[in-house]
Amino acid sequence: MSIVRWIIWVVIFLVVLSLSFANADQVTLRFFGFGSWQAPLMFIVFCAFALGVTCGLLAGVLRVVRLNRELKKVRKELQTYEKEKEPANDADPVPLFPSAPPAPPVL
């Protein structure tokens, strides 16, 4: 199954690559009357794709940072809660289930 997936990705890559070479004409990109820029169409499409990927990754990183900050806050609250619930005395609690059964009496 992995080989089929790789073949599909290679075919998609080759189709996109051939489309980009077929559309290598010079185009003019105008910035709302402030200026213009001429470049091959495939380069402009690649730049737009890279900008979109960068924005998506930045949004993901910001979300991870926010969630890590919240996780740290919740862990701190949990530690505070556990310290409040500790038994007041230092004596060892009696276990409910002893680890070994009592020894039989010697006759």
C-alpha positions as CSV (number, residue, x, y, z in Angstrom):
1,M,0.0,0.0,0.0
2,S,2.9,2.4,0.7
3,I,4.3,1.9,-2.8
4,V,0.9,2.8,-4.3
5,R,0.8,5.9,-2.3
6,W,4.3,6.9,-3.4
7,I,3.4,6.3,-7.0
8,I,0.3,8.5,-6.7
9,W,2.3,11.3,-5.1
10,V,5.0,11.1,-7.9
11,V,2.3,11.3,-10.6
12,I,0.7,14.3,-8.9
13,F,4.1,16.0,-8.6
14,L,4.9,15.4,-12.2
15,V,1.5,16.7,-13.4
16,V,1.9,19.9,-11.3
17,L,5.5,20.3,-12.5
18,S,4.4,20.0,-16.1
19,L,1.6,22.5,-15.6
20,S,4.0,24.9,-14.0
21,F,6.4,24.7,-17.0
22,A,3.5,25.0,-19.4
23,N,2.5,28.2,-17.6
24,A,5.9,29.9,-17.4
25,D,4.7,33.1,-19.2
26,Q,5.6,36.5,-17.7
27,V,2.7,38.1,-15.8
28,T,2.3,41.5,-14.1
29,L,1.2,41.6,-10.5
30,R,-0.2,45.0,-9.6
31,F,-0.3,46.2,-6.0
32,F,-3.5,48.4,-5.9
33,G,-1.8,51.2,-8.0
34,F,1.3,51.4,-5.7
35,G,3.5,49.5,-8.1
36,S,3.8,46.4,-10.2
37,W,6.0,43.3,-10.4
38,Q,6.7,41.1,-13.4
39,A,7.6,37.4,-12.8
40,P,6.8,34.0,-14.3
41,L,3.3,32.7,-13.4
42,M,4.7,29.6,-11.8
43,F,6.9,31.6,-9.5
44,I,4.0,33.8,-8.3
45,V,1.8,30.8,-7.7
46,F,4.6,29.2,-5.7
47,C,5.1,32.3,-3.6
48,A,1.4,32.4,-2.9
49,F,1.4,28.8,-1.9
50,A,4.5,29.3,0.4
51,L,2.8,32.4,2.0
52,G,-0.3,30.3,2.7
53,V,1.7,27.5,4.2
54,T,3.6,29.9,6.4
55,C,0.4,31.6,7.6
56,G,-1.1,28.2,8.4
57,L,2.0,27.1,10.3
58,L,2.1,30.3,12.3
59,A,-1.5,29.9,13.3
60,G,-0.7,26.4,14.5
61,V,2.3,27.5,16.4
62,L,0.4,30.2,18.2
63,R,-2.3,27.7,19.2
64,V,0.3,25.3,20.5
65,V,1.9,28.0,22.6
66,R,-1.5,29.1,24.0
67,L,-2.4,25.5,24.9
68,N,1.0,24.8,26.5
69,R,0.6,28.0,28.6
70,E,-2.9,26.8,29.7
71,L,-1.5,23.3,30.4
72,K,1.2,24.7,32.6
73,K,-1.4,26.7,34.5
74,V,-3.7,23.6,35.1
75,R,-0.7,21.5,36.3
76,K,0.2,24.2,38.8
77,E,-3.4,24.3,40.0
78,L,-3.3,20.5,40.3
79,Q,-0.2,20.6,42.4
80,T,-1.7,23.2,44.7
81,Y,-4.9,21.0,45.0
82,E,-2.8,17.9,45.8
83,K,-0.8,19.7,48.5
84,E,-4.0,20.8,50.2
85,K,-5.4,17.3,50.2
86,E,-2.4,15.6,51.8
87,P,-3.0,14.1,55.2
88,A,-2.2,16.3,58.1
89,N,-0.4,13.7,60.2
90,D,3.0,12.2,59.2
91,A,2.0,8.6,60.2
92,D,1.8,6.0,57.5
93,P,-1.7,5.1,56.6
94,V,-2.8,1.5,57.3
95,P,-3.0,-0.4,54.0
96,L,-6.4,-1.8,53.1
97,F,-4.8,-4.9,51.6
98,P,-1.7,-6.2,53.2
99,S,1.0,-7.3,50.8
100,A,1.5,-10.7,52.6
101,P,-0.9,-12.8,54.5
102,P,-0.3,-13.2,58.3
103,A,1.9,-16.1,59.3
104,P,0.1,-19.2,60.7
105,P,0.4,-19.8,64.4
106,V,3.1,-22.3,65.5
107,L,1.8,-25.2,67.7
